[in-house]
């Protein structure tokens, strides 16, 4: 399965569900607040990931004990990332490959082999 297929699955899921706000709204210049909402949600999930990791670093739980929750929170971050991409019309695969080429040039001096 590729990333575009995952985005399409999420979009189909979102279009079938609604709460006080619709789960799927195409992002345009007329609704930047919808994009802001998605970003705040994504950062909230990243904060939850960081909070679990903090407990590992602090020694409250072992990494192995926290690993399932870390995986779940990171997956939540990923879901919001693909929602942003899908609702904004960003081709993450193509953009990633473009950025990788730029980074190859940018970090060429650090290349080991």
Residue, then its C-alpha position, 0 to 999 in steps of 0.5 A: x500500500x502506498x501513501x496516496x492509497x492511505x490518504x484516500x482511505x482516510x478521506x473516505x472514512x472522514x467523509x462517512x463521519x461527522x460530529x459537530x464539525x465535518x471530518x473532511x473539508x477541503x482546505x482552501x483560502x476561504x477556510x484557513x481555520x479548518x487547517x489550523x484546527x487540524x494542525x492543533x489536533x496533530x500537535x496535541x497528538x504529538x504532545x501526547x507522544x512526548x508526554x509518554x516519552x517523558x515518562x520513559x526518560x524520567x524512569x516512571x515506565x520502561x520503553x518496552x512498557x510505553x512502546x504500545x502507547x508511543x506507537x498509538x500516539x505516533x499513529x494519531x500524529x500520522x493520521x492528522x498529517x495525512x488528513x492535512x495532506x489529503x484535505x490540502x491536496x498535497x502529494x506527500x510522496x512527490x514532495x518527499x522525493x523533491x525534498x530528498x533531492x534538495x537534502x542530498x545537495x544540502x547535506x552532501x558534505x556529511x555523506x559517509x559513503 
